[in-house]
C-alpha cells in the first residue's frame, strides 16, 4: 500500500502512527478489513473452488479461515491501540491525538 510511504517532514513513522489513531477512533479497523475479506470470499465463491492443486487447496483453506482468525484478534488489537500514547501530528500543529 503506497500510504506506508507517507512522510510529513517530521515523523518517520507517520503511517504507523496514523494507523494507530485511525484504529483507536474506529475510523478504519481490523473489523473493516475482515468484512472486506468475507465479502470477497463469498463473492468469488472461494470455498466452492474445486480441482485445485495441493498448494491451491492449502491457500484456499488459509483464506477461508482468515476472517475467523481476524475476528478473534479484534478485541486484542483494539485494546493495544487504546493503550498506545497520544501521538502529535505536524499538520494539526503538533496536537496529540
C-alpha positions in Angstrom: 0.0 0.0 0.0 1.6 3.3 -1.0 0.4 5.1 2.1 3.2 3.4 4.1 5.5 5.9 2.3 3.7 8.9 3.8 6.0 11.5 5.3 5.3 14.9 6.7 8.9 16.1 7.0 8.8 15.4 10.8 7.6 11.8 11.6 9.5 8.9 10.1 6.7 6.6 11.4 3.8 8.6 10.2 1.9 5.7 8.6 2.2 3.6 11.7 1.2 6.4 14.0 -1.8 7.4 11.8 -2.9 3.7 11.7 -3.0 3.5 15.5 -5.0 6.7 15.7 -7.4 5.7 13.0 -8.0 2.3 14.6 -8.4 3.8 18.1 -11.0 6.2 16.7 -12.8 3.4 14.9 -12.5 5.0 11.5 -11.0 2.0 9.8 -10.3 -1.1 11.8 -9.5 -4.7 11.5 -13.2 -5.3 11.5 -13.5 -3.4 8.3 -10.7 -5.5 6.7 -12.4 -8.6 7.9 -15.7 -7.6 6.4 -14.0 -6.9 3.1 -12.3 -10.3 3.1 -15.5 -12.1 3.9 -17.3 -10.2 1.2 -14.8 -11.3 -1.5 -14.6 -14.9 -0.3 -18.3 -15.1 -0.8 -18.4 -13.1 -4.0 -15.7 -15.1 -5.6 -17.0 -18.4 -4.2 -13.6 -19.3 -2.9 -15.0 -22.1 -0.7 -16.6 -23.7 -3.8 -13.4 -23.9 -5.9 -12.6 -27.4 -7.0 -9.8 -29.0 -8.9 -7.1 -27.1 -7.1 -3.5 -28.3 -6.7 -2.4 -29.2 -3.2 -0.8 -25.8 -2.9 -4.1 -24.2 -4.1 -6.1 -26.2 -1.6 -3.8 -25.1 1.2 -4.2 -21.5 0.1 -8.0 -21.9 -0.1 -8.2 -23.3 3.4 -6.0 -20.4 4.7 -8.0 -17.7 3.0 -11.4 -19.2 4.1 -10.2 -19.4 7.8 -8.7 -15.9 7.8 -11.9 -14.0 8.7 -12.5 -16.2 11.8 -8.9 -15.7 12.9 -9.1 -11.9 12.4 -12.4 -11.7 14.4 -10.7 -13.4 17.3 -7.9 -10.7 17.2 -10.3 -7.7 17.0 -10.5 -7.1 20.8 -6.8 -7.6 21.4 -5.9 -5.2 18.6 -8.4 -2.6 19.8 -7.0 -2.9 23.4 -3.5 -2.4 22.1 -4.5 0.7 20.1 -6.3 2.2 23.2 -3.2 1.7 25.3 -0.8 3.5 23.0 0.1 7.0 23.9 -1.4 10.0 22.2 0.6 11.0 19.1 1.4 14.5 17.8 0.8 15.3 14.2 2.5 18.2 12.4 -0.4 19.1 10.2 -2.6 19.9 13.2 0.2 22.0 14.8 1.6 19.2 16.9 -1.7 18.4 18.6 -1.7 14.9 20.1 -4.5 12.6 19.0 
